[in-house]
Amino acid sequence: MSITVIQEANEIERTIRRLAHEVIENNQGTSELILIGILTRGATLAERIATEIGNFENVQIPTGALDIVLHRDDLKMSGPAPKLQKSTIPKSLDGMTVVLVDDVLYTGRTCRAALDALMNYGRPASVRLAVYIDRGHRELPIRPDFIGRNIPTAPNQSILVELNEIDGVDRVSVIEEEL
């Protein structure tokens, strides 16, 4: 196995800042905007994007965290029962523009599960998808609205996003398994 670091802390900060600007430009402001991160790293990224938006728009954007475990389509295929976490959605999503945030977009199955889970919290006016890394290889017709970086990968590669709040370091790496 080989690990190649492709982003360090300063590049991650710059990418998050750019994503924040894109979200505001696409939404034409911050009115009725809420960021919901898919647990675990998506929630941290949502908080960071909201902080950046707050820094240059002088507003506080509500953020939440979404646990999708019970909505996954691979529960029977995975090993031991997955650990449930608490979703924290600060308000009803009725009429809101929801930006769903995740760290890595791969097959699209996590996003599909997240869309199902979101509907438990109201009926948003619209849902946008922001991903830090889009690595390709979609199995479902899911397309992000905001992309931090496109990193095409081979089938024997994966992407690891590490965030200081969870992992003690900000870093993005490509992990390549030997064939």
C-alpha positions in Angstrom: 0.0 0.0 0.0 1.2 3.5 -0.8 0.0 6.8 0.5 0.4 10.1 -1.4 -0.5 13.3 0.3 -2.2 15.6 -2.2 -3.3 18.5 0.1 -2.0 19.9 3.4 -3.7 22.4 5.8 -3.2 25.6 3.9 -4.6 24.1 0.7 -7.6 22.7 2.5 -8.3 26.1 4.0 -8.1 27.8 0.6 -10.4 25.1 -0.9 -13.0 25.6 1.8 -12.9 29.4 1.3 -13.6 28.9 -2.4 -16.4 26.5 -1.7 -18.0 29.0 0.7 -17.8 31.7 -2.0 -19.4 29.4 -4.6 -22.3 28.5 -2.2 -23.1 32.2 -1.7 -22.8 33.1 -5.3 -25.1 30.2 -6.4 -27.6 30.9 -3.7 -27.5 34.7 -4.4 -26.9 35.4 -0.7 -27.5 33.7 2.6 -31.2 34.0 3.0 -33.0 30.7 3.9 -29.6 28.8 3.7 -28.6 25.9 5.9 -25.6 23.6 5.7 -26.1 20.0 6.7 -23.0 17.8 6.9 -23.1 14.0 6.5 -21.5 12.5 9.6 -18.6 12.4 10.3 -16.3 14.5 8.2 -19.0 16.2 6.2 -20.4 17.8 9.4 -17.0 19.2 10.2 -16.6 20.5 6.6 -20.1 22.1 6.8 -19.1 23.9 10.0 -15.9 25.2 8.4 -17.8 26.4 5.3 -20.4 28.1 7.4 -17.6 29.9 9.4 -16.0 31.1 6.2 -19.4 32.4 4.9 -19.9 34.1 8.3 -16.5 35.7 8.0 -17.1 37.5 4.8 -20.9 38.0 4.9 -21.2 38.9 8.6 -24.0 36.4 9.2 -24.4 33.2 11.1 -25.4 30.3 8.9 -27.1 27.4 10.7 -25.4 24.1 10.4 -26.4 20.5 11.2 -25.1 17.0 11.2 -26.9 14.1 9.5 -26.5 10.4 10.4 -27.5 8.3 7.4 -26.7 4.8 8.8 -30.4 3.6 8.8 -30.9 4.8 5.2 -27.9 3.0 3.7 -28.6 0.2 1.1 -25.5 -1.8 2.2 -26.4 -2.6 5.8 -26.7 -6.4 5.1 -23.4 -6.4 3.2 -21.3 -4.7 5.9 -19.8 -6.5 8.8 -20.9 -5.7 12.4 -23.9 -3.4 13.0 -22.9 0.2 12.3 -22.7 2.7 15.1 -25.7 5.1 15.2 -24.9 8.7 15.8 -27.2 11.6 16.6 -28.4 13.8 13.8 -28.5 17.5 14.9 -30.7 19.5 12.6 -31.2 23.0 14.2 -34.5 23.8 12.6 -37.2 22.6 10.2 -35.9 22.4 6.6 -39.3 23.5 5.2 -38.7 26.1 2.5 -34.9 26.2 3.1 -32.1 25.9 0.7 -30.1 22.9 2.1 -26.5 22.5 1.1 -25.7 18.9 1.9 -21.9 18.5 2.6 -19.7 15.4 2.4 -16.0 14.8 2.2 -15.7 12.3 -0.7 -18.2 11.6 -3.4 -17.7 8.1 -4.9 -20.6 5.9 -6.0 -23.3 8.3 -4.9 -24.9 5.8 -2.5 -24.0 7.9 0.6 -25.7 10.9 -1.0 -28.8 8.9 -1.9 -29.1 7.8 1.7 -28.6 11.4 2.9 -31.4 12.6 0.7 -33.7 10.0 2.2 -32.7 10.9 5.7 -33.1 14.7 5.1 -36.8 14.2 4.3 -37.4 13.3 8.0 -36.7 17.0 8.9 -39.0 18.8 6.5 -39.5 19.7 2.9 -36.6 21.9 1.6 -37.2 24.3 -1.2 -34.0 22.9 -2.8 -31.1 20.7 -1.9 -27.6 21.3 -3.3 -24.6 19.0 -2.9 -21.2 20.2 -1.9 -18.3 17.7 -1.8 -14.8 18.3 -0.9 -13.4 15.6 -3.2 -15.2 14.1 -6.3 -13.3 10.9 -7.2 -15.7 9.6 -9.9 -17.0 6.1 -10.4 -20.7 6.9 -9.9 -23.2 4.1 -9.6 -26.2 6.4 -9.1 -27.1 9.6 -11.1 -25.7 11.9 -8.4 -23.9 15.1 -9.4 -22.4 17.6 -7.0 -23.2 21.3 -7.3 -20.0 22.4 -5.6 -16.7 20.5 -5.8 -13.6 21.3 -3.8 -11.3 19.1 -6.0 -11.8 16.5 -8.7 -9.4 13.6 -8.1 -10.0 10.8 -10.6 -9.1 7.5 -9.1 -8.4 4.0 -10.2 -10.4 1.1 -8.7 -7.5 0.2 -6.4 -7.3 3.7 -5.0 -9.2 5.5 -2.3 -9.2 9.0 -0.9 -8.6 9.8 2.8 -9.7 13.2 4.1 -8.3 13.9 7.6 -9.5 16.9 9.5 -7.9 18.5 12.6 -11.1 18.3 14.7 -11.4 14.6 14.2 -8.0 13.3 13.2 -5.6 15.9 14.7 -4.3 16.9 11.3 -5.6 18.5 8.1 -4.5 16.4 5.1 -5.9 14.7 2.0 -4.2 11.6 0.7 -4.6 9.1 -2.1 -4.2 5.5 -0.8 -3.3 2.9 -3.4 -3.7 -0.8 -2.6 -1.4 -3.1 -4.4 -3.1 -5.3 -7.1 
